[in-house]
Amino acid sequence: MTPLVVGVTSHRNLRADESDAISERVRAFFAQLRQEFPTLPLVLLSALAEGGDQLAANEALAAGARLVVPLPLPKELYLDDFVNPAVRTSFESLYEQADIVRLPLARGQSRLSIENHGLERDRQYAKSGVFIASHCHILLAIWDGKDSGRLGGTAQIVKYHLTGAMPGLVERHRVARHVLAGGDERLLYHIVCSREGADGSVAPGLTPLETMWRTADATSTTREPPAEFRLMFAHMAEFNADGEKYSEDIEAAASEDQDAIAEAPETVDRLFQSADWLAIHFQKRVLMAMRTTYTIAALMGIAFTLYAHLSEQDSLIYLFLLLFASGGIVAFLARRRDWHRKYLDYRALAEGLRIQSYWRRAGISTSADHEFAHDNFLQRQNIELGWIRNVMRAASLHPPLRPAPDALAKVIAGWVGESGKSGQLHYFERKTVERTGLHHITEMIGLISLWGGISISVFLAAFALRLPENLKTTLVMIMAVLSIVAAVREAYAYRKADKELIRQYRFMQRIFTSARAALDRTDDPAEQRDILRALGDAALTEHAEWTLMHRERQVEHSKL
């Protein structure tokens, strides 16, 4: 199941007289999450530093959360920073109850370079903050609101979480993304605290122990998280519920699939299998609803045509109304159960997880600072779709297993594949042919209707004075039926976005063909990983555009 991941960043020197009150607010925070999202397991990301990190960890464990600790240093070096024996004992106790993520040293660093306090050691601590801020869904900040300027300090972690910038460690900026996207799924829960020392007061405008929800765009002082984030977390809970509901079918399908993506039971692979099965399941529901609705629409048109031309068939108007009501019920059911949105969201999630899994298996890393790899996936879409990236963040909490010697070759064979034989290359080749054939059928129906109608019109014009009235009526009804069938088929093809899908499949076929050719030209593993990284980035971009295009094309009964 996908958890709700909370990261914590805090000062080490909290004022003793505020400690109990801060604990109460942290406890209330976890209780609120439990109450609002009972089906989302809680996970706390904490480096277990002195102060708020350990305080939050204790409260999280008491609330039934799982504790995950991204350790920036080897344990024996990390323990050197705990001068107070009680704090050291607390760390040891929490450490025994946690899942440990050992963060590797930065490139160019050695154990010797971080044994003493200094810039290199500070950078390693900052990397832990980057990991927490990049992989959490909510950042819990126990913070005085002031910027100390210290590398990896609480203020910088908060700033990085909201904007993507951390001077001295992460020089790229996500600020442009926030401006262009009009929102982001970065959410902060701020507990204002004072600090021990001469300048331990909180920032101007803040009050000690007040709490607030903050995003990159705005600040809210309400006790509730912003509505759009609640909806985003609700979609995560819904994904968990659907996965649980169909768990037996998902497991059965995975066991029957000889080409399953996962050879090892990694979280990302299990999530991929679940998302992929659910996407196919709800796609079938959507297609069933669309086919039923458009068939009913065609029958409605035919029934009304017969009613209009055959005066003795007055009962056909009741058939028309019955068909209209039936179509309304189908469309209402599809919208009520959210089949269309689930199909698109789960398909986008499955494609993101597919790439995430292959990259992990091939040993491809997009960031030396352990940021979330797909932070730009679906970035231009509604904030509601941030739940997809949240699931992917949770799936990548733990570093991938060390790649086997033949892992890269297996990824190339399983993901890219060969033309006409296997992999995504063969899949997009096949889909291009299938979609082109379906579009050809739609065009043929339109041509038959057009030329059939023209032929009947010419025949009527030539023999209008000689034909009996009932034959003319029959011919006119045939023209109407042909037009109705062609129009409904064209509308159905538009709703399925056949033309756009053909372009997408051709594009995907082209980039996988190019990747296959580039991979065949080199035996260098580093170059092959670069090619697979570029391929994944292009595929993610295309899947995001596909999701946006289809999201506007659900079944709407009122437009039929």
DRENFIVEX-629254 format. One line per field, with one value per residue (C-alpha): x, z, y; residue number from 1. Coordinates in steps of 0.1 Angstrom, whole numbers, plus 5000, padded with zeros to 4 digits. Example, Ala and Ser with C-alpha at 12.3 -4.5 7.8 and 13.67 -1.06 7.14 Angstrom:
// residues 2
u: (5123,5137) .
w: (5078,5071) .
v: (4955,4989) .
i: (1,2) .
***
This chain:
// residues 560
u: (5000,5011,5018,5014,5050,5058,5093,5106,5131,5138,5162,5184,5182,5145,5136,5130,5099,5082,5091,5059,5037,5055,5050,5012,5011,5030,5007,4976,4991,4995,4960,4946,4962,4950,4915,4913,4931,4927,4936,4969,4997,5018,5056,5079,5112,5136,5174,5170,5191,5188,5157,5126,5138,5137,5107,5087,5100,5087,5053,5051,5059,5032,5007,5015,5037,5066,5099,5124,5158,5180,5214,5238,5269,5281,5265,5297,5305,5269,5269,5299,5275,5254,5272,5243,5241,5203,5200,5224,5204,5172,5189,5199,5163,5148,5174,5164,5128,5135,5141,5176,5184,5222,5229,5261,5288,5288,5309,5346,5341,5358,5352,5383,5368,5337,5353,5360,5335,5336,5321,5322,5304,5278,5272,5264,5239,5224,5220,5199,5176,5173,5164,5137,5122,5123,5105,5080,5044,5042,5072,5068,5089,5096,5112,5116,5109,5143,5170,5203,5221,5237,5241,5214,5198,5161,5154,5173,5154,5121,5132,5143,5111,5090,5112,5138,5168,5195,5226,5258,5243,5214,5219,5191,5158,5122,5109,5101,5081,5059,5052,5043,5023,5002,5007,5027,5021,5047,5030,5045,5031,5049,5051,5067,5093,5118,5154,5178,5204,5207,5189,5163,5131,5109,5108,5088,5051,5052,5041,5057,5038,5014,5008,5000,4998,5020,5025,5048,5021,5004,5002,4971,4966,4936,4937,4928,4952,4942,4913,4933,4958,4931,4917,4952,4956,4921,4931,4961,4938,4914,4943,4951,4914,4912,4944,4931,4897,4912,4943,4936,4931,4962,4983,4969,4976,5012,5018,5005,5026,5059,5072,5064,5085,5097,5121,5126,5097,5106,5079,5080,5075,5045,5030,5036,5017,4989,4986,4989,4962,4939,4945,4935,4905,4891,4899,4876,4849,4853,4852,4821,4804,4815,4804,4771,4764,4772,4753,4723,4729,4727,4696,4680,4687,4673,4642,4635,4640,4615,4591,4593,4586,4563,4532,4517,4547,4539,4553,4588,4589,4587,4615,4635,4629,4637,4670,4678,4672,4693,4722,4719,4721,4753,4769,4759,4773,4806,4810,4798,4823,4850,4861,4875,4897,4909,4918,4939,4955,4964,4977,4999,5011,5018,5039,5058,5065,5075,5103,5112,5115,5136,5159,5164,5171,5196,5214,5204,5204,5192,5206,5237,5218,5192,5163,5131,5139,5106,5099,5089,5064,5030,5042,5020,4988,4963,4977,4953,4976,5004,4992,5008,5042,5035,5031,5063,5081,5070,5080,5116,5122,5147,5177,5175,5193,5228,5223,5233,5260,5234,5208,5215,5212,5179,5165,5173,5158,5127,5120,5133,5131,5134,5114,5086,5096,5095,5095,5079,5092,5071,5042,5041,5046,5016,4994,5002,4989,4958,4948,4955,4932,4904,4907,4905,4872,4859,4869,4853,4820,4821,4828,4801,4776,4787,4785,4755,4737,4748,4737,4703,4700,4709,4684,4656,4664,4663,4631,4613,4582,4580,4587,4559,4557,4566,4598,4609,4603,4623,4652,4652,4652,4682,4700,4693,4704,4737,4743,4735,4758,4787,4782,4781,4812,4831,4820,4831,4865,4869,4861,4887,4911,4920,4939,4959,4967,4980,5004,5014,5021,5041,5061,5068,5077,5101,5119,5121,5134,5160,5170,5173,5196,5217,5220,5231,5260,5277,5288,5297,5274,5277,5265,5237,5225,5226,5204,5180,5178,5170,5145,5127,5126,5110,5085,5075,5069,5048,5027,5020,5007,4986,4970,4962,4947,4924,4913,4890,4873,4852,4816,4792,4756,4744,4764,4752) .
w: (5000,4993,5026,5035,5040,5064,5066,5095,5098,5130,5152,5176,5204,5212,5243,5271,5284,5249,5244,5259,5239,5207,5214,5219,5185,5167,5183,5172,5137,5134,5149,5122,5094,5109,5112,5077,5058,5078,5049,5042,5064,5080,5074,5091,5075,5101,5104,5142,5150,5185,5192,5170,5148,5178,5193,5161,5157,5192,5185,5151,5165,5192,5164,5147,5119,5104,5109,5081,5088,5060,5077,5062,5079,5091,5124,5144,5130,5134,5171,5176,5173,5203,5233,5257,5269,5271,5235,5224,5242,5226,5192,5198,5208,5178,5155,5166,5156,5122,5086,5078,5045,5043,5020,5000,5001,4975,4945,4952,4990,5011,5047,5057,5044,5066,5098,5110,5112,5082,5048,5035,5066,5064,5028,5038,5064,5038,5015,5042,5042,5005,5006,5032,5014,4980,4991,5016,5009,5038,5055,5092,5101,5138,5130,5143,5109,5105,5080,5097,5064,5075,5048,5053,5082,5089,5069,5039,5040,5041,5012,4992,4998,4986,4958,4949,4957,4983,4978,4981,4973,4948,4923,4899,4907,4906,4910,4873,4875,4903,4883,4851,4868,4890,4919,4932,4955,4980,5014,5047,5082,5103,5141,5153,5180,5200,5204,5233,5232,5231,5198,5203,5196,5166,5134,5134,5127,5142,5176,5195,5192,5165,5137,5100,5067,5039,5002,4977,4966,4998,5036,5054,5092,5093,5111,5079,5050,5017,4999,4968,4989,5007,4973,4963,4994,4989,4954,4970,4995,4966,4948,4979,4982,4946,4949,4980,4963,4933,4950,4941,4904,4904,4919,4896,4865,4877,4882,4847,4830,4819,4809,4842,4849,4883,4890,4925,4948,4950,4961,4928,4909,4930,4926,4888,4886,4906,4887,4853,4861,4874,4844,4821,4843,4842,4806,4798,4819,4801,4766,4777,4788,4756,4733,4751,4751,4715,4704,4723,4706,4672,4680,4694,4660,4641,4663,4659,4622,4619,4642,4620,4588,4598,4613,4622,4645,4673,4699,4686,4706,4738,4726,4719,4755,4769,4750,4762,4798,4794,4779,4808,4834,4817,4816,4852,4864,4846,4860,4895,4898,4882,4857,4832,4857,4873,4840,4830,4864,4868,4833,4839,4872,4856,4829,4854,4876,4845,4838,4874,4878,4847,4857,4891,4878,4853,4879,4864,4887,4877,4907,4928,4956,4960,4948,4936,4900,4883,4899,4866,4856,4850,4864,4840,4850,4878,4913,4919,4897,4922,4939,4911,4918,4955,4949,4929,4957,4983,4960,4958,4996,4996,4972,4945,4949,4935,4898,4887,4860,4833,4846,4820,4791,4805,4809,4772,4761,4783,4779,4745,4729,4692,4662,4655,4684,4719,4743,4740,4704,4693,4714,4697,4663,4669,4684,4655,4630,4651,4656,4619,4610,4633,4619,4584,4593,4606,4574,4553,4572,4566,4528,4525,4542,4520,4487,4497,4505,4473,4452,4468,4463,4426,4423,4439,4418,4386,4394,4419,4398,4390,4425,4448,4481,4503,4483,4486,4523,4526,4507,4528,4560,4546,4540,4576,4590,4571,4583,4619,4619,4603,4628,4658,4646,4641,4675,4691,4673,4685,4721,4719,4703,4676,4654,4684,4696,4662,4663,4698,4689,4659,4680,4707,4680,4665,4698,4707,4672,4676,4711,4697,4669,4694,4718,4690,4681,4715,4740,4767,4797,4806,4772,4772,4805,4791,4762,4785,4807,4777,4765,4799,4800,4765,4774,4806,4787,4761,4787,4805,4773,4766,4800,4796,4761,4773,4805,4786,4767,4791,4783,4784,4779,4775,4743,4725) .
v: (5000,5036,5054,5091,5102,5129,5144,5163,5191,5209,5229,5209,5234,5237,5256,5232,5250,5246,5210,5195,5220,5211,5174,5181,5199,5171,5145,5165,5167,5130,5124,5148,5128,5095,5108,5123,5096,5064,5041,5057,5041,5068,5070,5095,5104,5116,5118,5114,5145,5160,5181,5181,5151,5127,5143,5138,5103,5093,5108,5091,5057,5063,5071,5038,5052,5035,5053,5056,5071,5084,5083,5108,5093,5059,5053,5054,5089,5101,5092,5115,5145,5134,5149,5144,5108,5109,5121,5094,5067,5081,5078,5042,5033,5049,5035,5000,5006,5022,5012,5027,5042,5047,5076,5071,5098,5125,5121,5128,5124,5098,5087,5106,5139,5136,5124,5159,5188,5210,5218,5182,5169,5197,5189,5153,5165,5187,5157,5140,5171,5170,5134,5140,5170,5153,5121,5133,5144,5168,5184,5190,5220,5228,5261,5296,5311,5327,5320,5312,5308,5275,5249,5222,5241,5240,5272,5259,5226,5245,5267,5237,5219,5248,5262,5236,5258,5252,5274,5254,5221,5223,5251,5243,5260,5248,5283,5286,5254,5269,5301,5282,5255,5278,5255,5226,5196,5208,5211,5223,5221,5247,5246,5278,5273,5293,5283,5282,5310,5348,5352,5324,5344,5336,5357,5389,5383,5348,5336,5308,5275,5287,5263,5268,5250,5265,5259,5274,5298,5308,5306,5294,5297,5273,5240,5221,5214,5231,5215,5206,5187,5168,5157,5146,5125,5111,5099,5081,5065,5055,5039,5018,5008,4998,4978,4960,4954,4937,4923,4886,4894,4916,4888,4862,4884,4890,4853,4845,4872,4856,4890,4907,4937,4926,4898,4910,4920,4957,4981,5000,4968,4957,4991,4990,4957,4970,5003,4986,4960,4987,5009,4981,4973,5008,5012,4983,5000,5033,5016,4996,5028,5047,5019,5015,5052,5058,5027,5041,5075,5058,5039,5071,5088,5059,5057,5094,5092,5064,5082,5113,5095,5067,5082,5049,5042,5066,5042,5049,5082,5061,5040,5072,5084,5050,5049,5085,5075,5044,5064,5088,5060,5046,5080,5088,5055,5060,5096,5086,5058,5079,5053,5078,5096,5064,5049,5079,5085,5048,5046,5076,5062,5028,5044,5065,5034,5014,5038,5042,5004,5000,5029,5014,4979,4993,5014,5047,5077,5111,5130,5129,5145,5118,5140,5125,5114,5123,5156,5172,5144,5158,5192,5212,5196,5202,5199,5171,5149,5154,5122,5103,5117,5112,5075,5074,5093,5067,5039,5052,5057,5029,5028,5001,4968,4966,4958,4923,4920,4913,4937,4964,4939,4925,4960,4968,4936,4939,4976,4986,4952,4944,4955,4930,4908,4922,4952,4986,4990,4960,4972,5007,4992,4969,4997,5020,4994,4987,5023,5031,5002,5014,5050,5036,5019,5052,5069,5042,5045,5082,5077,5051,5074,5104,5086,5066,5098,5115,5085,5084,5122,5119,5089,5109,5140,5119,5099,5121,5123,5086,5071,5061,5081,5051,5044,5080,5079,5047,5062,5094,5073,5053,5085,5096,5063,5064,5099,5090,5060,5080,5109,5086,5067,5099,5112,5079,5081,5117,5108,5080,5105,5080,5106,5119,5083,5074,5104,5094,5058,5068,5092,5066,5041,5066,5073,5036,5029,5056,5043,5008,5020,5041,5011,4989,5013,5011,4985,5011,5006,5043,5054,5028,5042,5077,5066,5049,5080,5102,5076,5076,5114,5116,5088,5106,5139,5121,5102,5135,5151,5120,5122,5159,5153,5124,5140,5163,5135,5116,5104,5134,5123,5159,5163,5132) .
i: (1,2,3,4,5,6,7,8,9,10,11,12,13,14,15,16,17,18,19,20,21,22,23,24,25,26,27,28,29,30,31,32,33,34,35,36,37,38,39,40,41,42,43,44,45,46,47,48,49,50,51,52,53,54,55,56,57,58,59,60,61,62,63,64,65,66,67,68,69,70,71,72,73,74,75,76,77,78,79,80,81,82,83,84,85,86,87,88,89,90,91,92,93,94,95,96,97,98,99,100,101,102,103,104,105,106,107,108,109,110,111,112,113,114,115,116,117,118,119,120,121,122,123,124,125,126,127,128,129,130,131,132,133,134,135,136,137,138,139,140,141,142,143,144,145,146,147,148,149,150,151,152,153,154,155,156,157,158,159,160,161,162,163,164,165,166,167,168,169,170,171,172,173,174,175,176,177,178,179,180,181,182,183,184,185,186,187,188,189,190,191,192,193,194,195,196,197,198,199,200,201,202,203,204,205,206,207,208,209,210,211,212,213,214,215,216,217,218,219,220,221,222,223,224,225,226,227,228,229,230,231,232,233,234,235,236,237,238,239,240,241,242,243,244,245,246,247,248,249,250,251,252,253,254,255,256,257,258,259,260,261,262,263,264,265,266,267,268,269,270,271,272,273,274,275,276,277,278,279,280,281,282,283,284,285,286,287,288,289,290,291,292,293,294,295,296,297,298,299,300,301,302,303,304,305,306,307,308,309,310,311,312,313,314,315,316,317,318,319,320,321,322,323,324,325,326,327,328,329,330,331,332,333,334,335,336,337,338,339,340,341,342,343,344,345,346,347,348,349,350,351,352,353,354,355,356,357,358,359,360,361,362,363,364,365,366,367,368,369,370,371,372,373,374,375,376,377,378,379,380,381,382,383,384,385,386,387,388,389,390,391,392,393,394,395,396,397,398,399,400,401,402,403,404,405,406,407,408,409,410,411,412,413,414,415,416,417,418,419,420,421,422,423,424,425,426,427,428,429,430,431,432,433,434,435,436,437,438,439,440,441,442,443,444,445,446,447,448,449,450,451,452,453,454,455,456,457,458,459,460,461,462,463,464,465,466,467,468,469,470,471,472,473,474,475,476,477,478,479,480,481,482,483,484,485,486,487,488,489,490,491,492,493,494,495,496,497,498,499,500,501,502,503,504,505,506,507,508,509,510,511,512,513,514,515,516,517,518,519,520,521,522,523,524,525,526,527,528,529,530,531,532,533,534,535,536,537,538,539,540,541,542,543,544,545,546,547,548,549,550,551,552,553,554,555,556,557,558,559,560) .
***
